[in-house]
Amino acid sequence: MAQDIAKIEQVMRAAPVIPVLIVEDPKKAVPMAEALVRGGLPAIEITLRTRHALEAIDAVNEHVEGAIVGAGTVLDARQYDAAVSAGARFIVSPGATEALIGAADEHSVPLLPGAATASEVMFLLERGYERLKFFPAEQAGGASYLKSLSSPLAAAQFCPTGGITPEKAKDYLKLPNVLCVGGSWVADAKAIEDEDWSGIEARARAAADLAG
């Protein structure tokens, strides 16, 4: 079954930046997400890199109006199932495997799989996946490399993630094959730990303005 392009594109076009978040304390997930939504970034990726990530996803899905919460760093079918059960509305992976694509086929919650090479993009296009994560973006060649894929692999549209700063985000967002970028600078681990909700909201507003 092919990717539900309409569903995943709705997430990717919600704002120019999808915050990529590492949440250690699920109690902080709701005020964090509220700050991001107030700042204009409704699509929120909570990575499955901590023990309480699923709890955080559940809390945001349950309590934050306007948030489109997703699960990141999903590596296998078990994690896909758990993230969907927790209320994730989209799934992000650093790469793609047959098993992961098989898991996506079992759910209505869309997958944004990662790719870093032309061959990986071609594989995913063959499987009906046209909306992809370019990861790790800076380490894999940056904006100039991604631009070089836009002509031969014109069907693919990307969310570059990995090493992206606000300044670098501007370069990516100018590309014809980029719909949004993923970044951790809006709400990094320290800002969440320090409960710097006003700072997170301010950075979210600045990130939302990158589209302009």
Protein Blocks (a to p, Z undefined) as FASTA:
>chain_A
ZZdfklmmmmmmmpmbdcddddfblklmmmmmmmmmmnopabccddffbfklmmmmmmmm
mmmghiacddehiabfklmmmmmmnopabdcdfbdcfklmmmmmmpcbdcddddfbfklm
mmmmmnopabdcdddfklnnpjmlmmmmmmmmmmbccddeehiafklmmmmmmpmkbfbd
cdfklmgfklmmnopaklmmmmmmmmmmmmZZ
